[in-house]
Amino acid sequence: MQNPDADEERHLAEEARRKAEEAQKEAQKRAERAAQKMEDAMKRAKLAQEQLKKAQAEAEKLKNQNKKT
């Protein structure tokens, strides 16, 4: 003879485990998306920094040309 309370306990424990696994997977997905966004932002920042350096070099070159004239 099975204990109905024990069956219910097992059912609830299994459901809680399943929900915990789903929450873990979702948290992992969110973390991966956040990491990708951060990586993309860092790439954009590096590109912007390179463009700024080029613009500063060009401005300095033009400034020096104007001094000569």
C-alpha positions as CSV (number, residue, x, y, z in Angstrom):
1,M,0.0,0.0,0.0
2,Q,1.4,3.3,-1.1
3,N,1.4,6.4,1.0
4,P,-0.5,9.2,-0.8
5,D,1.3,11.9,1.2
6,A,4.7,10.5,0.1
7,D,3.5,10.4,-3.6
8,E,2.4,14.0,-3.3
9,E,5.8,14.9,-1.7
10,R,7.7,13.2,-4.6
11,H,5.5,15.0,-7.1
12,L,6.1,18.4,-5.5
13,A,9.9,17.7,-5.2
14,E,10.1,16.7,-8.9
15,E,8.1,19.8,-9.9
16,A,10.4,22.0,-7.8
17,R,13.5,20.4,-9.3
18,R,12.1,20.9,-12.8
19,K,11.3,24.6,-12.2
20,A,14.8,25.1,-10.7
21,E,16.4,23.6,-13.8
22,E,14.3,25.8,-16.0
23,A,15.3,28.9,-14.0
24,Q,18.9,27.9,-14.2
25,K,18.8,27.5,-18.0
26,E,17.0,30.9,-18.3
27,A,19.6,32.6,-16.1
28,Q,22.4,31.1,-18.2
29,K,20.8,32.4,-21.4
30,R,20.4,35.8,-19.9
31,A,24.0,35.8,-18.7
32,E,25.2,34.7,-22.2
33,R,23.1,37.5,-23.9
34,A,24.5,40.0,-21.4
35,A,28.1,38.9,-22.1
36,Q,27.5,39.1,-25.9
37,K,26.1,42.6,-25.5
38,M,29.1,43.7,-23.4
39,E,31.5,42.2,-26.0
40,D,29.7,44.0,-28.8
41,A,29.8,47.3,-26.8
42,M,33.5,46.9,-26.2
43,K,34.1,46.3,-29.9
44,R,32.1,49.5,-30.7
45,A,34.1,51.4,-28.1
46,K,37.4,50.2,-29.5
47,L,36.3,51.2,-33.0
48,A,35.1,54.6,-31.8
49,Q,38.5,55.1,-30.1
50,E,40.3,54.2,-33.3
51,Q,38.2,56.7,-35.2
52,L,38.8,59.4,-32.6
53,K,42.6,58.8,-32.9
54,K,42.4,59.1,-36.7
55,A,40.3,62.3,-36.4
56,Q,42.8,63.8,-34.0
57,A,45.7,62.9,-36.2
58,E,43.9,64.5,-39.2
59,A,43.1,67.6,-37.2
60,E,46.7,67.9,-36.1
61,K,47.9,67.5,-39.7
62,L,45.5,70.2,-40.9
63,K,46.6,72.4,-38.0
64,N,50.2,72.0,-39.0
65,Q,49.4,72.7,-42.7
66,N,47.6,75.9,-41.7
67,K,50.7,77.1,-39.7
68,K,52.8,76.7,-42.9
69,T,50.6,78.9,-45.0
